[in-house]
Amino acid sequence: MQNSNPFIVAAGDREAGTDCRACGRELELGESTAICRDCGTIHHETCWKLQGGCGSYECSTGNVSFTTDRDEDTLKISSEELASAEPLPSRAQAFDDYDPRDYRPPDRRYNRIAIWAFVIALLGIPLFGLVTGVVAMVVGCIALAGHTSNRRGLWMGAMAILIGLLDILGWSVGLYYFMGENRGFVSLQEFAAPDLASIEELPDHLGRAMRANVIVISDGGFANQGMGSGVILKLQDGVAWIVTNRHVIDHD
């Protein structure tokens, strides 16, 4: 040891209660104490002598191999044991037996919005397509905008838009044909007088006038009919020329 001459003093108020660096026991008041000249570490005088110097790690004169007289288990690991140590095995892989051929992609679910759009478009064929067709097109556009690759039903959204457009066009043409076009016709059921004998008895000019009077009924579509009287001006080859009021046949 380079320095084995500590300060030997009796433990005073400053040293008393301090743990000995070598044995770890507290120093009692008045107990013989050895203080290292290099690091100032406090020891029992007997501990200093047993280890042959300071027991601190900081001090260059420390003797780390010092053992006390206490019955303590000390763990010692040699360099050979460190060299022969083996690391613990790592955790086994959870997918060591994984085979890519066994992979099955998850079932793709249908796009519910696309299904609703397709159903509405089909209902627009027998129902009022002017409204349901527009609704089907709007819902179909929403379905296509929110469609993802993991969903099915893309074709339903596209077909809903197409069928909705056809609903609008078909119902527009149908309503124009049945309601928009003025299809007037003439009722000739009054040509045959109920009592020809009485008409024959009338003067000639009155008889012709009675036979020339007819009832004209025109049909302009749903809830759009007209009826009024008319006068036959001419009969030729089964075609009658009749004069009547305009409001009877013209509903505009």
ABEGO torsion letter per residue (X at the ends): XABABBBBBBBBAAABGBBBAAAGBBBBBGBBBBBBAAAGBBBBAAAAAAAGEBABAABAABBAABBBABBBBBBBBBAAAAAABBBBBBBBBAAAABBAAABBBBBBBBBAAAAAAAAAAAAAAABBAAAAAAAAAAAAAAAAAABBAABBGAAAAAAAAAAAAAAAAAAAAAAAAAAABBBBBBBAAAABBABAAAAAABBAAAAAAAAABBBBBBBAEBGBBBBBBBBBABBBGGBBBBBBBAAAABAX
